[in-house]
Amino acid sequence: MNASRATAMTLRIFLAAGVVTLLIGLLMPESGDSDRILWFGVLLLILAPLTGVFVTAVALMSERDRFWTRIASVLICVILLVVAVSVYI
């Protein structure tokens, strides 16, 4: 499987899982559980791009494309840094 197919499938899976999780949370009666389910759905949607870049990096490693693997690795580091900074601010 090439990098673009693997990335596209990963993004579709995370998008579908996030939307389904949000719908389940919205359809539940008001409770603490529905809030947790909604937050989990939002978390899935936020993690989709990071996971997509990670899958792309792994696919590029298997294709032995060093240049684009480095670019994807730098992008992963930047995303993780931004998430870490936003959590601590």
JOTA-V487721 format. One record per pair of residues at least 24 apart in sequence whose C-alpha atoms are under 7 Angstrom apart, sorted by the first residue. I is the first residue (numbers start at 0). GAP is how many residues later the second one is. Records with the same first field share a line. If there is no record, write none. Layout:
# JOTA-V487721
I=GAP + GAP
This chain:
# JOTA-V487721
1=57
2=53 + 56 + 57
5=49 + 50
6=45 + 48 + 49
9=42
10=37 + 41
13=30 + 31 + 34
14=30 + 33
17=24 + 26 + 27
49=26
